[in-house]
Amino acid sequence: MRTVRRALLVLFLAGALTGAPAGAPPAPGLSAGTAGATERPGPGTHERTLTMDGVWERDYLLHVPPGRAGRRPLVIALHGGLNDMRYMRESTGLDAVADANGFLVAYPDGFMRTWNAGGCCWFARMAGIDDVAFLDRLIDTLAGQGLADPRRIYLTGFSNGGGMAYRYACERARRVAAVGVVSGSLAVRCAPDAPVRVIAFHGTADFSVPYDGGGNQDWNNKDPFPPVSAVMDFWRSVGGLAPLDRITLETARTTCRTTGRGRTGAEVELCTVREGGHEWPGGQGADPELRASPLIWRFFSDHARNG
């Protein structure tokens, strides 16, 4: 395993050294910055960099909505495996929802386009990347700069990014106010030390992360994914919640059901998309009948972290 990790890190460094030259300008429509910048970023999308362990640089996009200054809710949006921060931004439409509702969105890049969500996925898992520590650092940075409200930190993610959102909620249940997962699964054993508020979206025709369980968590990890119902039951048990028997949304192809809010303030909601595939509802190329991003924010906006 050490040999594999060393080889992956060499490949990563080689890619970094042969990539964009030092001082290359940011992509069109983006401004550049560093995590330690003291100047408050204005409205728009900014490309920023965090340094981990004094060596590794991790990039993220920070979208700041127009309006008043001050601490705002923060949504961290985690891309799927082999995607990147730019694709996550373009495919979800979260910027528009943020502008309409006044919250920040951070789109971080995973290690070699993957996240270490436990049993999945690929390079980040094999290299032993500590993505929980990376997300801790990202939150600390944005809260420390007076940008993010520590009581309103939310994670959302697609596929591998959704699994990473679940993992962070497992290990940092008292730090995250709620998570929203699309086409993702819980790929790690954990025991959260507090209830977690969860909204999930999953298509019944998802062959990458099957709705009824199965498939392979990773190309070199043949463990099957658990059924979506088992993941929801796990979060219900953590929160001591009722069954998912109250319908909040019904369309031709989608049914959303919630447990309702429990005594601790926790809640679990599942939106099942009949014949839906491995996609972000309402995103690029997806059926526009259901738009996940506004519904995720609706759920988030109802929940702040206790304490």
BELHU-V41985 format. One line per field, one symbol per residue. phi: phi as a letter, one per 20 degrees, with the letter a starting at -180 (. if undefined). Layout:
# BELHU-V41985
phi->???
This chain:
# BELHU-V41985
phi->.ffffffffffffffffdeffgnffffgnddeacfefefffegpdceccdddlmcfdcebecedffofepfcgcdeddfffmebffffffedmfgfffffcmdecddeefflmcceeofbblffffemfefffffgfffgffffemedefecdcccadlgffffffffffecgeddeaccddlcbedbebcgeafceccccbefdfeecggenomcfbfccefffffgffffffffffemdffecdedbccgcccdccemeefenfbcccdedfmfeebegnegmeffgcdfgffffgfgfecdffn
